[in-house]
Amino acid sequence: MSFAALTATVSHVVLFHGSSMLKMWNQTRETVRVQAAGDVHGRLMKNYEAVPQWWFHVLLILMIIES
């Protein structure tokens, strides 16, 4: 009985919601493709210098001392 219920559930989802699942799959692929090309924020941040690593270490030490 459970095997038939599982098969019926999968068949129902594919037959009745297959088109929306396909749209969702295409949207996911498009999102991944756009993110691989670089988002707007990433392109804008390339205009600024990177923060030196020592700055993060100083902040870490200050926060440890403060707590």
MMTF fields as JSON, N, C-alpha, C and O atoms, coordinates in Angstrom:
{
  "mmtfVersion": "1.0.0",
  "mmtfProducer": "UNKNOWN",
  "numBonds": 267,
  "numAtoms": 268,
  "numGroups": 67,
  "numChains": 1,
  "numModels": 1,
  "chainsPerModel": [1],
  "groupsPerChain": [67],
  "chainIdList": ["A"],
  "bondAtomList": [4, 2, 8, 6, 12, 10, 16, 14, 20, 18, 24, 22, 28, 26, 32, 30, 36, 34, 40, 38, 44, 42, 48, 46, 52, 50, 56, 54, 60, 58, 64, 62, 68, 66, 72, 70, 76, 74, 80, 78, 84, 82, 88, 86, 92, 90, 96, 94, 100, 98, 104, 102, 108, 106, 112, 110, 116, 114, 120, 118, 124, 122, 128, 126, 132, 130, 136, 134, 140, 138, 144, 142, 148, 146, 152, 150, 156, 154, 160, 158, 164, 162, 168, 166, 172, 170, 176, 174, 180, 178, 184, 182, 188, 186, 192, 190, 196, 194, 200, 198, 204, 202, 208, 206, 212, 210, 216, 214, 220, 218, 224, 222, 228, 226, 232, 230, 236, 234, 240, 238, 244, 242, 248, 246, 252, 250, 256, 254, 260, 258, 264, 262],
  "bondOrderList": [1, 1, 1, 1, 1, 1, 1, 1, 1, 1, 1, 1, 1, 1, 1, 1, 1, 1, 1, 1, 1, 1, 1, 1, 1, 1, 1, 1, 1, 1, 1, 1, 1, 1, 1, 1, 1, 1, 1, 1, 1, 1, 1, 1, 1, 1, 1, 1, 1, 1, 1, 1, 1, 1, 1, 1, 1, 1, 1, 1, 1, 1, 1, 1, 1, 1],
  "groupList": [{"groupName": "MET", "atomNameList": ["N", "CA", "C", "O"], "elementList": ["N", "C", "C", "O"], "formalChargeList": [0, 0, 0, 0], "bondAtomList": [1, 0, 2, 1, 3, 2], "bondOrderList": [1, 1, 2], "singleLetterCode": "M", "chemCompType": "L-PEPTIDE LINKING"}, {"groupName": "SER", "atomNameList": ["N", "CA", "C", "O"], "elementList": ["N", "C", "C", "O"], "formalChargeList": [0, 0, 0, 0], "bondAtomList": [1, 0, 2, 1, 3, 2], "bondOrderList": [1, 1, 2], "singleLetterCode": "S", "chemCompType": "L-PEPTIDE LINKING"}, {"groupName": "PHE", "atomNameList": ["N", "CA", "C", "O"], "elementList": ["N", "C", "C", "O"], "formalChargeList": [0, 0, 0, 0], "bondAtomList": [1, 0, 2, 1, 3, 2], "bondOrderList": [1, 1, 2], "singleLetterCode": "F", "chemCompType": "L-PEPTIDE LINKING"}, {"groupName": "ALA", "atomNameList": ["N", "CA", "C", "O"], "elementList": ["N", "C", "C", "O"], "formalChargeList": [0, 0, 0, 0], "bondAtomList": [1, 0, 2, 1, 3, 2], "bondOrderList": [1, 1, 2], "singleLetterCode": "A", "chemCompType": "L-PEPTIDE LINKING"}, {"groupName": "LEU", "atomNameList": ["N", "CA", "C", "O"], "elementList": ["N", "C", "C", "O"], "formalChargeList": [0, 0, 0, 0], "bondAtomList": [1, 0, 2, 1, 3, 2], "bondOrderList": [1, 1, 2], "singleLetterCode": "L", "chemCompType": "L-PEPTIDE LINKING"}, {"groupName": "THR", "atomNameList": ["N", "CA", "C", "O"], "elementList": ["N", "C", "C", "O"], "formalChargeList": [0, 0, 0, 0], "bondAtomList": [1, 0, 2, 1, 3, 2], "bondOrderList": [1, 1, 2], "singleLetterCode": "T", "chemCompType": "L-PEPTIDE LINKING"}, {"groupName": "VAL", "atomNameList": ["N", "CA", "C", "O"], "elementList": ["N", "C", "C", "O"], "formalChargeList": [0, 0, 0, 0], "bondAtomList": [1, 0, 2, 1, 3, 2], "bondOrderList": [1, 1, 2], "singleLetterCode": "V", "chemCompType": "L-PEPTIDE LINKING"}, {"groupName": "HIS", "atomNameList": ["N", "CA", "C", "O"], "elementList": ["N", "C", "C", "O"], "formalChargeList": [0, 0, 0, 0], "bondAtomList": [1, 0, 2, 1, 3, 2], "bondOrderList": [1, 1, 2], "singleLetterCode": "H", "chemCompType": "L-PEPTIDE LINKING"}, {"groupName": "GLY", "atomNameList": ["N", "CA", "C", "O"], "elementList": ["N", "C", "C", "O"], "formalChargeList": [0, 0, 0, 0], "bondAtomList": [1, 0, 2, 1, 3, 2], "bondOrderList": [1, 1, 2], "singleLetterCode": "G", "chemCompType": "PEPTIDE LINKING"}, {"groupName": "LYS", "atomNameList": ["N", "CA", "C", "O"], "elementList": ["N", "C", "C", "O"], "formalChargeList": [0, 0, 0, 0], "bondAtomList": [1, 0, 2, 1, 3, 2], "bondOrderList": [1, 1, 2], "singleLetterCode": "K", "chemCompType": "L-PEPTIDE LINKING"}, {"groupName": "TRP", "atomNameList": ["N", "CA", "C", "O"], "elementList": ["N", "C", "C", "O"], "formalChargeList": [0, 0, 0, 0], "bondAtomList": [1, 0, 2, 1, 3, 2], "bondOrderList": [1, 1, 2], "singleLetterCode": "W", "chemCompType": "L-PEPTIDE LINKING"}, {"groupName": "ASN", "atomNameList": ["N", "CA", "C", "O"], "elementList": ["N", "C", "C", "O"], "formalChargeList": [0, 0, 0, 0], "bondAtomList": [1, 0, 2, 1, 3, 2], "bondOrderList": [1, 1, 2], "singleLetterCode": "N", "chemCompType": "L-PEPTIDE LINKING"}, {"groupName": "GLN", "atomNameList": ["N", "CA", "C", "O"], "elementList": ["N", "C", "C", "O"], "formalChargeList": [0, 0, 0, 0], "bondAtomList": [1, 0, 2, 1, 3, 2], "bondOrderList": [1, 1, 2], "singleLetterCode": "Q", "chemCompType": "L-PEPTIDE LINKING"}, {"groupName": "ARG", "atomNameList": ["N", "CA", "C", "O"], "elementList": ["N", "C", "C", "O"], "formalChargeList": [0, 0, 0, 0], "bondAtomList": [1, 0, 2, 1, 3, 2], "bondOrderList": [1, 1, 2], "singleLetterCode": "R", "chemCompType": "L-PEPTIDE LINKING"}, {"groupName": "GLU", "atomNameList": ["N", "CA", "C", "O"], "elementList": ["N", "C", "C", "O"], "formalChargeList": [0, 0, 0, 0], "bondAtomList": [1, 0, 2, 1, 3, 2], "bondOrderList": [1, 1, 2], "singleLetterCode": "E", "chemCompType": "L-PEPTIDE LINKING"}, {"groupName": "ASP", "atomNameList": ["N", "CA", "C", "O"], "elementList": ["N", "C", "C", "O"], "formalChargeList": [0, 0, 0, 0], "bondAtomList": [1, 0, 2, 1, 3, 2], "bondOrderList": [1, 1, 2], "singleLetterCode": "D", "chemCompType": "L-PEPTIDE LINKING"}, {"groupName": "TYR", "atomNameList": ["N", "CA", "C", "O"], "elementList": ["N", "C", "C", "O"], "formalChargeList": [0, 0, 0, 0], "bondAtomList": [1, 0, 2, 1, 3, 2], "bondOrderList": [1, 1, 2], "singleLetterCode": "Y", "chemCompType": "L-PEPTIDE LINKING"}, {"groupName": "PRO", "atomNameList": ["N", "CA", "C", "O"], "elementList": ["N", "C", "C", "O"], "formalChargeList": [0, 0, 0, 0], "bondAtomList": [1, 0, 2, 1, 3, 2], "bondOrderList": [1, 1, 2], "singleLetterCode": "P", "chemCompType": "L-PEPTIDE LINKING"}, {"groupName": "ILE", "atomNameList": ["N", "CA", "C", "O"], "elementList": ["N", "C", "C", "O"], "formalChargeList": [0, 0, 0, 0], "bondAtomList": [1, 0, 2, 1, 3, 2], "bondOrderList": [1, 1, 2], "singleLetterCode": "I", "chemCompType": "L-PEPTIDE LINKING"}],
  "groupTypeList": [0, 1, 2, 3, 3, 4, 5, 3, 5, 6, 1, 7, 6, 6, 4, 2, 7, 8, 1, 1, 0, 4, 9, 0, 10, 11, 12, 5, 13, 14, 5, 6, 13, 6, 12, 3, 3, 8, 15, 6, 7, 8, 13, 4, 0, 9, 11, 16, 14, 3, 6, 17, 12, 10, 10, 2, 7, 6, 4, 4, 18, 4, 0, 18, 18, 14, 1],
  "groupIdList": [1, 2, 3, 4, 5, 6, 7, 8, 9, 10, 11, 12, 13, 14, 15, 16, 17, 18, 19, 20, 21, 22, 23, 24, 25, 26, 27, 28, 29, 30, 31, 32, 33, 34, 35, 36, 37, 38, 39, 40, 41, 42, 43, 44, 45, 46, 47, 48, 49, 50, 51, 52, 53, 54, 55, 56, 57, 58, 59, 60, 61, 62, 63, 64, 65, 66, 67],
  "secStructList": [7, 2, 2, 2, 2, 2, 2, 2, 2, 2, 2, 2, 2, 2, 2, 2, 2, 2, 2, 2, 2, 2, 2, 2, 2, 2, 2, 2, 2, 2, 2, 2, 2, 2, 2, 2, 2, 7, 7, 2, 2, 2, 2, 2, 2, 6, 6, 1, 7, 7, 7, 7, 2, 2, 2, 2, 2, 2, 2, 2, 2, 2, 2, 2, 2, 2, 7],
  "xCoordList": [0.826, 0.0, 0.879, 0.599, 1.932, 2.764, 3.534, 3.775, 3.923, 4.607, 3.688, 4.12, 2.41, 1.441, 1.197, 1.072, 1.127, 0.905, 2.087, 1.9, 3.295, 4.484, 4.527, 4.812, 4.243, 4.228, 3.144, 3.374, 1.96, 0.866, 1.207, 0.867, 1.871, 2.242, 3.247, 3.098, 4.256, 5.264, 4.629, 4.911, 3.77, 3.091, 2.211, 2.193, 1.485, 0.618, 1.425, 1.061, 2.511, 3.329, 3.893, 3.871, 4.394, 4.984, 3.921, 4.15, 2.765, 1.725, 1.049, 0.798, 0.753, -0.008, 0.86, 0.411, 2.079, 2.939, 4.252, 5.191, 4.326, 5.556, 5.974, 7.159, 4.985, 5.34, 5.893, 6.849, 5.302, 5.832, 7.191, 8.044, 7.395, 8.705, 9.757, 10.893, 9.388, 10.307, 10.654, 11.812, 9.656, 9.917, 10.87, 11.793, 10.633, 11.486, 12.914, 13.875, 13.056, 14.381, 15.107, 16.293, 14.39, 15.0, 15.402, 16.448, 14.572, 14.913, 16.155, 16.998, 16.264, 17.428, 18.691, 19.721, 18.615, 19.779, 20.174, 21.363, 19.195, 19.475, 20.127, 21.053, 19.662, 20.242, 21.693, 22.549, 21.973, 23.346, 24.231, 25.377, 23.708, 24.478, 24.791, 25.911, 23.815, 24.024, 25.019, 25.873, 24.921, 25.844, 27.263, 28.216, 27.417, 28.756, 29.357, 30.573, 28.521, 29.007, 29.368, 30.109, 28.865, 29.147, 27.92, 27.267, 27.612, 26.448, 26.833, 28.01, 25.839, 26.048, 26.936, 27.841, 26.68, 27.459, 28.932, 29.817, 29.183, 30.559, 31.291, 32.465, 30.587, 31.214, 31.504, 32.547, 30.583, 30.816, 31.953, 32.718, 32.073, 33.104, 34.503, 35.482, 34.627, 35.947, 36.608, 37.819, 35.824, 36.372, 37.154, 37.91, 36.984, 37.611, 38.774, 38.817, 39.725, 40.862, 40.403, 39.427, 41.117, 40.83, 41.342, 42.351, 40.645, 41.059, 42.221, 42.147, 43.305, 44.454, 44.089, 43.236, 44.734, 44.441, 44.753, 44.067, 45.779, 46.143, 45.002, 44.896, 44.157, 43.036, 42.062, 41.565, 41.792, 40.907, 41.528, 40.825, 42.832, 43.512, 43.455, 43.244, 43.641, 43.551, 42.149, 41.998, 41.135, 39.761, 39.49, 38.826, 39.993, 39.823, 40.447, 39.828, 41.652, 42.351, 41.611, 41.463, 41.146, 40.403, 39.114, 38.762, 38.425, 37.175, 37.435, 36.629, 38.53, 38.877, 39.227, 38.816, 39.99, 40.372, 39.131, 39.012, 38.222, 37.034, 36.101, 35.449, 36.027, 35.083, 35.643, 34.959],
  "yCoordList": [-1.192, 0.0, 1.269, 2.219, 1.275, 2.471, 2.68, 3.82, 1.59, 1.72, 2.371, 3.241, 1.95, 2.532, 4.003, 4.826, 4.341, 5.724, 6.599, 7.724, 6.095, 6.848, 7.079, 8.186, 6.032, 6.154, 7.122, 7.937, 7.035, 7.936, 9.381, 10.288, 9.605, 10.964, 11.563, 12.709, 10.804, 11.295, 11.553, 12.57, 10.639, 10.819, 12.054, 12.808, 12.276, 13.445, 14.742, 15.675, 14.788, 16.001, 16.289, 17.436, 15.278, 15.476, 15.889, 16.801, 15.234, 15.526, 16.871, 17.605, 17.201, 18.412, 19.638, 20.766, 19.435, 20.572, 20.558, 21.267, 19.779, 19.669, 20.966, 21.299, 21.715, 22.966, 23.998, 24.703, 24.095, 25.054, 24.599, 25.429, 23.275, 22.776, 23.097, 23.427, 23.003, 23.33, 24.814, 25.179, 25.682, 27.118, 27.413, 28.217, 26.748, 26.951, 26.481, 27.133, 25.379, 24.867, 25.865, 26.135, 26.409, 27.383, 28.663, 29.243, 29.106, 30.289, 30.042, 30.927, 28.847, 28.51, 28.508, 29.039, 27.913, 27.901, 29.311, 29.626, 30.166, 31.549, 32.305, 33.087, 32.084, 32.744, 32.331, 33.173, 31.061, 30.568, 31.161, 31.527, 31.258, 31.823, 33.295, 33.737, 34.061, 35.486, 35.672, 36.555, 34.852, 34.973, 34.636, 35.217, 33.701, 33.358, 34.524, 34.715, 35.308, 36.457, 37.616, 38.513, 37.612, 38.682, 39.546, 39.961, 39.814, 40.634, 42.107, 42.454, 42.957, 44.397, 44.842, 45.655, 44.317, 44.699, 44.335, 45.119, 43.158, 42.737, 43.617, 43.938, 44.004, 44.89, 46.262, 46.85, 46.782, 48.097, 48.059, 49.018, 46.963, 46.874, 46.741, 46.966, 46.389, 46.306, 47.672, 47.756, 48.751, 50.099, 50.499, 51.47, 49.768, 50.111, 49.182, 48.039, 49.706, 48.893, 47.861, 48.072, 46.754, 45.743, 46.228, 46.928, 45.852, 46.214, 45.313, 44.099, 45.889, 45.063, 44.064, 44.341, 42.929, 41.862, 42.27, 41.834, 43.103, 43.508, 44.265, 44.22, 44.949, 45.691, 44.737, 45.049, 43.599, 42.621, 42.024, 41.75, 41.826, 41.303, 42.305, 41.915, 43.576, 44.61, 44.63, 44.684, 44.587, 44.569, 43.338, 43.435, 42.19, 40.962, 41.093, 40.733, 41.601, 41.761, 42.752, 42.519, 43.854, 44.837, 44.24, 44.504, 43.46, 42.856, 41.804, 41.648, 41.093, 40.106, 40.82, 40.385, 41.923, 42.682, 43.3, 43.32, 43.797, 44.475, 43.52, 43.917, 42.283, 41.352, 40.659, 39.847],
  "zCoordList": [0.0, 0.0, 0.0, -0.731, 0.818, 0.883, -0.419, -0.816, -1.09, -2.371, -3.399, -4.155, -3.431, -4.363, -4.032, -4.938, -2.749, -2.351, -2.746, -3.21, -2.566, -2.946, -4.454, -4.91, -5.225, -6.685, -7.142, -8.035, -6.532, -6.897, -6.563, -7.323, -5.442, -5.056, -6.023, -6.445, -6.372, -7.323, -8.68, -9.313, -9.135, -10.424, -10.407, -11.38, -9.328, -9.223, -9.29, -10.006, -8.546, -8.524, -9.905, -10.353, -10.581, -11.908, -12.92, -13.715, -12.902, -13.9, -13.673, -14.629, -12.429, -12.168, -11.905, -12.108, -11.463, -11.118, -11.902, -11.542, -12.94, -13.718, -14.373, -14.407, -14.903, -15.584, -14.603, -14.925, -13.407, -12.426, -11.899, -11.585, -11.801, -11.386, -12.439, -12.101, -13.71, -14.795, -14.771, -14.971, -14.527, -14.423, -13.268, -13.399, -12.131, -10.971, -11.263, -10.854, -11.951, -12.306, -13.217, -13.027, -14.205, -15.117, -14.382, -14.674, -13.427, -12.645, -11.794, -11.644, -11.243, -10.433, -11.282, -10.868, -12.466, -13.356, -13.76, -13.812, -14.047, -14.432, -13.277, -13.496, -12.066, -10.897, -10.708, -10.435, -10.849, -10.704, -11.792, -11.53, -13.012, -14.112, -13.862, -14.114, -13.369, -13.108, -11.971, -12.038, -10.927, -9.808, -10.225, -9.706, -11.161, -11.633, -12.403, -12.383, -13.085, -13.842, -12.919, -13.322, -11.703, -10.753, -10.543, -11.501, -9.286, -8.993, -8.981, -9.074, -8.866, -8.909, -7.749, -7.935, -6.566, -5.395, -5.568, -5.225, -6.095, -6.313, -7.313, -7.13, -8.373, -9.372, -8.787, -9.073, -7.962, -7.353, -6.34, -6.234, -5.596, -4.568, -5.157, -4.446, -6.408, -7.042, -7.156, -7.361, -7.024, -7.107, -5.853, -5.887, -4.752, -3.483, -3.186, -3.641, -2.403, -1.982, -0.954, -0.235, -0.901, 0.116, 1.472, 1.551, 2.519, 3.868, 4.26, 4.072, 4.808, 5.189, 6.294, 7.137, 6.278, 7.223, 8.654, 9.578, 8.86, 10.207, 10.88, 12.106, 10.14, 10.697, 11.397, 12.479, 10.8, 11.406, 12.666, 13.638, 12.649, 13.832, 14.99, 16.139, 14.692, 15.726, 16.329, 17.549, 15.488, 15.996, 16.849, 17.881, 16.431, 17.196, 18.581, 19.581, 18.637, 19.919, 20.811, 22.011, 20.23, 21.023, 21.585, 22.735, 20.806, 21.283, 22.359, 23.276, 22.259, 23.286, 24.586, 25.662, 24.496, 25.686, 26.332, 27.557, 25.521, 26.035, 26.766, 27.731, 26.327, 26.95, 28.134, 28.756]
}
